[in-house]
Amino acid sequence: MNAEHASNTSSLPEMPATSTEARKQHAEISERIRSFNEAYYVNDEPLVPDAEYDALFNRLIELESHYPTLKKNSPTQEVGAAPAEGFTKVKHARPMLSLGNAFSREDIVDFLARIRRFLNLTAHSPVEVVGEPKIDGLSLSLRYEGRKLVTAATRGDGAEGEDVTANVAHIDDIPKTLPDDAPDVVEIRGEVYMARSAFHKLNETQAETGGKTFANPRNAAAGSLRQLDPSISAKRPLRFFAYSFGELSESLAQTQWDFLQKVDGWGFVINPLTRRLNDADDIMTFYDELGNQRPDLDYDIDGIVYKVNDFELQLRLGFVSRSPRWAIAHKFPAEQARTRLNAIDIQVGRTGALTPVARLEPVTVGGVVVSNATLHNRDEIERLGVRVGDMVVIQRAGDVIPQVVEVILDERPEGTEEYQFPDECPKCHSHAMREEGEAVTRCTGGLICPAQAVERLKHFVSRNAFDIDGMGAKNIEAFFELGWVKSPGDIFRLETDHNEAIRKLEGWGDKSATKLFDGINERRTIGLDRFIYALGIRQIGQATAKLLARHYGSVTEWRSAIINANQADSDALRELINIDQIGPGVAKDLIEFMAEDHNLAVLDDLQEVLTITDVEAPSVSDSPVSGKTVVFTGKLELFSRNEAKVKAESLGAKVAGSVSAKTDYLVAGPGAGSKLKKAEELGVTVLDEQGWLDLIAAE
């Protein structure tokens, strides 16, 4: 095991030299990440391996560290996939978030350093973490009320999961009741998995009986847990490792380690390889040891999760939109294989991006047969020098389609030709061009391109947008071809305009049509943040959509503000850019979207058929800073800037990046300059750090 393993970055462009180049690169990679998410979560067609996805994700984080205004426009603030069709949905009392990734010793050192900076600790202050094997399974939350199991739910999109309570009844590792000393409300979280030995036996049985065989233990575990018929789940040998908690009516422990010992005593199974670690040296030693043990374990692991042990420190560190600051996943290296590249196809995304996909001679990598790989863009094809017919090295990490990482030139067949990247869209034959500074080639067809139109509609109904049961990618394509759904509003007229016709379609019927119409009607009322995200505006991810929704409150206010921001030097433009971590790039894309008549027509149409709910008032309405706008400036000494922002937002305040007439409080540390002067000119209340602490303590 190589402790210095780093993520693959061969397909990444060079780091940009200017903020303009950084914004373009960030937008391009964000678009790729979102297309990968949509393919994986919505269409069940993963396009890239974990290693490649992680490399792209890390580049976004790297860009955001240099240009913080990019952060809120990023998939780094988003999480997960939404519940699948056919299951009752369960809203998590506390979100189930994903984790940031590490690949090398340097990443681990940076992780520990970030924690120390956030907490205002010295560079050598001890930070104890708990290292737990990262099980390659399916996340599950178990809710106990009155010490009885009442609900089991998958993670889903982090906020809402699938109710699989009936399907976990047979799992021996999950207690159905808790002892008398347990609190009234307890949520225990962990990973459902299938042992390798049990997986092989299951596949043998399936093959003998003519049933479906599974590619790997993770697929087997997920497929077994998510059976609509619980009797099928009951026949599958599933296991469960407990590793964290959600809502609690009272505290269980002061540290992660003590929590694990507590639930172990309640009858849950915790991973016996879990260990307390004191520094980067401890962590890397554990990483090497566990990597060497990995082939001999009876369950699959794809890395190690490190968590700050002290719960008080976890509470102070808090969360970013996508993940906790106090935990990280340290990934193991990817797996590789050799195979023949038979063809290169071009896929067209919703923003017109042309993405080349390699069609491969099927090959087994890590126990999974794969036949497709991403080639990313024109530059990647040129960098690799790949040709149709080449023998190539592919890399796979996790349950996804691999990437091409190398061409074996010594085995190149005679007569192969250099691949010519198309200069027109394969779907609408419009000119395809690449803007200066971007790696992506785009179709210029816009609304006349059927591929873009279809992909935009798929995004609209995707699981993190409208999440309409029964309206998957295939149905969108079919209804588009029939001319029934050309714009988002058409979806909500299907029942009135095409009811009987849908029921008569091949593969449909009364039951499936009714299910579709019920799913559509359930989504006629939607939150403002999901609505904004569903529109597919460039650079507007889930986190940015939530930020805009929270700031403007209603669709009327949001729409009016963005339209008014089109005027240079307007108050509306200044307000938009002043939203913390919203920069000129995002403002430009929002304004351009709202400046197009056809987009306004889509909004008009949707507002006729939908109820778009306003953002709820903060639950901490009794806080003295709830609903107030706060700006922090100067060198803060009692707490870090990030910790101050997180605390303010948790109390319902809005944190802005600059002072304006709408600012309620300026918290100024030593060295405050122009912001302090402007606040004094505008009559804004100015507080020092202790004054701020006294104010929020009044809650």
C-alpha positions, 0 to 999 in steps of 0.5 A, a space after each residue: 500500500 502506497 501511503 502517498 497515493 494521490 488522486 488522478 488529475 491527468 485529465 484536469 486543465 492547468 491551474 488558471 492564472 487569472 480570476 477570469 480563467 478560474 471562473 471559466 474553469 470552475 463553471 466548466 468543471 461544475 457542469 461536468 460534476 452536475 452532469 455526472 451526478 444526474 447520470 448516476 443518481 437519475 439515470 442510473 448510468 454513471 459516467 466516471 470512476 470515483 477517482 476521476 470524480 474526486 479529482 474534479 471535485 478537489 479541483 473545485 475546492 482548490 479553485 474556491 480556496 483561491 477565489 472564495 466567491 466561487 464557493 456558493 456556485 459549486 457542486 461542493 455544496 451539494 449532496 446525494 440523490 433523492 429517494 427512488 420511486 416506489 418507496 414512502 419518503 422519510 424526512 430526516 430530522 437531521 440531514 445525512 450529509 456526505 464527506 469530503 475526500 483525502 488521497 494523500 498525506 498532504 491532504 490529511 495534514 491540510 485537513 488537520 490544519 484547517 481544523 486548527 485554523 477554524 478553532 483558532 488553535 496553534 499549529 501543534 495543538 493536539 486534535 484527536 480523531 477516530 479512524 473507522 473503515 469506510 464500508 462500501 455499502 448503503 447508508 441507513 438511519 434507524 429511528 427509535 422512539 420510546 426505545 422501539 425501532 419505528 423507522 429505517 430510512 436510506 440517506 436519499 438526498 440527505 434531507 429525505 430518504 426511502 422508508 425501508 423499515 420492513 426490509 431491515 426486520 431480518 438484519 440481526 445487527 439491528 436491535 428492534 428495542 433499546 435498553 431502558 437507559 436509552 433516551 426516548 428519541 434516538 437515531 443511529 446511523 450506519 452502513 448496510 453491507 453484504 459480506 463477501 462470503 455471503 455475496 458469493 453464495 447469493 450469486 451461486 444461488 441466483 445463478 442456479 435458480 435463474 435469478 439476477 446475479 450481482 456485480 459486487 457486494 455493494 450492488 447486492 446490498 443495495 438491491 436487497 435492501 431496496 426491494 419493494 417486497 420485504 420478503 425478498 429482503 428477508 432472504 438476503 444476508 445483510 449486515 449493519 455497522 453503526 458509526 454515528 447518530 442523528 436526532 437525540 432527545 438527550 446526549 449519549 456521550 462526549 466523544 465519538 469513541 465513547 458513543 461507539 462503546 455505548 451503542 456497542 453495549 446496546 447490541 449494535 455492531 461497531 467495526 472492530 478495526 476502529 482506532 483513536 489517532 493523534 496526528 498525521 503520522 498515526 493516521 498514515 500508519 493506520 491507512 497503510 495497515 488497513 490497506 494491507 488488511 483490505 484484501 483479507 477482510 470479509 467486507 469491502 472497504 474503499 477508504 477510512 473515515 476520520 472524525 474529530 473525537 470531541 463532540 464539543 469541537 465537532 459542534 464548533 466546527 459545524 458543517 458546510 452545505 455538503 459535509 461536516 468540517 470535522 470529518 473526511 474520507 481517506 480513499 484507497 487507490 483506483 483499480 486498473 485493467 486493459 481493453 480495446 477501444 471500439 468506438 468514440 461516441 459524442 453525448 450532448 448535455 443540457 448546456 450544449 457540452 459535447 462529451 466524448 465517451 469511449 465504447 470498450 471491449 467489455 472487461 472485468 475491473 474489480 469484479 465488475 464488467 465495464 464497457 464504457 469510459 469517459 474521455 471528457 473533452 477534445 483536449 483529453 483525447 489529444 493529450 492521450 492521443 487515443 484512437 479507435 482500435 487502440 488498446 487502452 488502460 482503464 481505471 475504476 474506483 467504486 461502482 462506476 464506469 471507468 476512465 481511459 488513463 493510458 494508450 498502449 502505443 506498442 499494441 496500436 493496430 496498423 491503419 488507425 487514424 487520429 480522432 477528429 473531434 466534431 465541429 458540429 452537434 451530432 443531434 441538431 448539426 449546429 456549429 460546435 465551438 469552444 470559447 477561449 479559455 474553456 476546455 468544453 466544446 458546445 453546440 450553438 443550437 440552443 433551443 433548437 437542439 433537441 438534445 439540450 431541450 431534453 437534457 434541460 427537461 431531465 434536469 427539471 424533473 431530476 431528484 434534486 429538483 422537482 423529483 417527480 415519481 414516474 417521470 424519469 429520463 426515459 419518459 421525458 425522452 418519449 414525451 418529448 418525441 411525441 411532442 407532448 412535453 416541449 417546456 417544463 409547464 407542459 409536464 403539468 398539463 399532461 393529465 388534462 391534455 394527454 390522459 387517455 393517450 398515455 394510458 394507451 401507450 405501449 408499456 403503460 396502463 391505468 396504474 402506471 398513468 395514475 401513478 405518474 399523474 399523482 406524482 406530478 400533482 404532488 409537485 404542484 407545490 414546491 419550495 423556492 430553492 428547488 424551483 430555482 435549481 430546477 430551472 437549470 441556470 448555469 452555475 446555479 447549484 443546490 447550495 446557490 439556489 438555497 442561498 438565493 431563496 433564503 435571501 429573497 424569500 419569494 419567487 416574486 421578489 427573486 424574479 423582480 430583483 434579478 430583472 432589476 439587477 440588469 441595470 448597471 450601478 443599480 441597488 438590485 445589482 449591488 444587493 445581489 453581488 453583496 450576498 456572501 460568496 455570490 460574485 459577479 460571475 453568478 450574477 452575470 449568469 442570473 441576469 442573462 437568464 432573466 433577460 431572455 424573453 423565452 425564459 421569462 415565458 417559461 417562468 410565467 407559464 410555471 407560475 400559472 400551474 404551480 404554487 411556489 412556496 416562500 422560504 420559511 422564517 428561521 426556526 431561531 426566530 427568538 434569536 436577537 440576530 434572526 433576520 438581521 444582516 451581519 458583516 464581519 471585518 478585521 482580524 478576529 481574535 476570539 474566534 475565526 471568521 469562518 466560525 463566526 459566520 457559521 454561528 451567525 447563520 445558525 442563529 438565523 442571521 444573513 452574512 454579507 460580504 460588504 457593508 450597505 444600507 441594509 446592514 444591521 451589524 458590523 462586527 469589527 476586529 482589530 485592523 478594520 478599515 474601509 468597511 468600518 468607515 462605511 458603516 459609521 457613515 451609514 449609521 450601522 451598529 458597530 460591535 467588537 468581538 465581545 459585543 457580538 458574543 454578548 449580543 448572541 448570548 442574549 438568545 
